[in-house]
Structure formats: C-alpha cells, structure tokens
Amino acid sequence: MADSYDKRVTPARPDLAASWLKGRIDALEYAEGEAATVIASCASLRAEPSDDAPQDSELLFGETVAVYERVDGWAWVQADNDRYVGYVHEDVLDDIPEADARVIVPAAPLLTAPDVKSPLQGLMPMGAQFTRGETVGDYVEFGEGAFVYAAHVAPLDFRAPDFVAVAERFLNAPYVWGGKSVSGIDCSGLVQVALQAAGMECPRDTDMQAGGLGRDVALADVRRGDLVFWKGHVGVMLDSARLLHANAFHMMVAAEPLAEAIARIEKSAGPVTAIKRV
C-alpha cells in the first residue's frame, strides 16, 4: 500500500484514515467522514490541534467539510472545497441548511437589522456561503437576526467576469500566512479566492496551482491574468508589466513592476519557475 502521499490533501495518519482510503493507505483505524458546515466567518485550519500550530489555510463561513475525528475540542477535517486537511476548533462546525447564495465583495457587513445604522455583528468574507432568508428593502436575511446588503451577495452560480478585477479588490489587504480573506490573505489564497469567484477550480498551495492550472507561456509574452510562480510564491499580472501579489516583503497585497519583483524575489526564492495562462 501507499508509502507516501500528500498529507495536505489526504485524510490519513498512522493511527486514523478516511474509510475510502482503506486498502490504499495503512492506518490503525478508519473512519467515515461526518458532514459539517463552518459557522464562523473565518476559521483557521491548522497543522496540529493547537492554537500554537501554524495556520495552513482558512475555512470560510458556509464551507462544508468531512469530519474524521473530534477530540478535546478539535476536529480533524477535510475541506470539500479544495480537499485540504487539517484541524479546526470543533465549535466552528455545525449543521446548517444547504446554501443558495454567497458573498461577492471582499467583506460584507453583517448587521442586526435591515438598517444601515443597526449594530455590526461582524464581517462576512468573499466566498462565504449562506441560505438567503427574507428580503427587506435593500437587505437580505443572513440567518436569524442578521442581515447583509443585498448587492453584496449573489446566487451560488454567479460568476465574476474578470478574476483579475476580483484580485485587485484585495489591494492593501494584510498579508497573513494561510489566510483567505480581506482580513488577512496569502499569495496562493489570493489566487484561489479570485479564480473561484470567477467559477474556476483552484487548488490551495502554489505548487498545486503551478502544476494544475493553465498552460505555460513565456516571460516575454506575459499579459493580464497570467500567473507568475516562484518556489513557494505566486502573483497575478495586472497587465504586461505589473504584478499583483500578497507578499511578506510589503506584508500586504501590493502591485509593483514585475521586473522589480523578479529581481528581489530571486535573492531569496530563486528565479521564476513557471508562468501559467488560465
């Protein structure tokens, strides 16, 4: 049976694995996945069941997961969205009705009433999925006792016409490792959120994206929408000369000349490894 596998997207440990992996990967026990939905606006998906463990990714409100273990307040899960595996706090999971809408702006204010002056409950990130309730004026009900501006949401089958324009809306958002929201986002998270908003499937990490997205193009032919990859990093071209990327140099989503980014990044991560046209 398999001796090696990508632990990021395979729900398997020496002591426990998903039942569908039985016969393919050795484990002491196997478990059926229990369906659950994320009920926090953003929930850290961690490498280990500890708040001190690195955040590998984020789960957004309404995302569904398969739960394979619940221990000491932590759940070991696999996300249905991009197959990523990790640990989340058990209290961010629940059963809620199947979603029929999603947030299409970087952050949608969640209000206690359909009134611009009503108290703020929180912010729902782009991609958050929910079941629409009653429409009251310019607002739509987002669960019991909560409302969002109707223009900030759309049916699940809505597709943004330009994923680059979606990515641009995150300009100056803070850089946070593993983040997928305007409150904090990383380089591959920015690409994933933008592509998914346009209806395109996209894996989570840069190596997965470089290996699974688009076709190769030459640096001399680069244009708007092309994805530029380095080892461990990715950005999207705004035009033939400027790169938009979430990065730890600026500690935010920034736009800069591609030539400047190449010269700087080469010193730490090496040369460009691929350019993909999606």
Secondary structure by P-SEA (a helix, b strand, c coil): ccccccccccccccccccccccccccccccccbbbbbbccccccccccccccccccccccccbbbbbcccccccccccccccbbbbbcccccbbbbccccbbbccccccccccccccccccccccccbbbbbccccccbbbcccccccccccccccccccccaaaaaaaaccccccccccccccccaaaaaaaaaaaacccccccaaaaaacbbbbbccccccccbbbbccccccccccccbbbbbcccccccccccaaaaaaaaaaccccccccccc
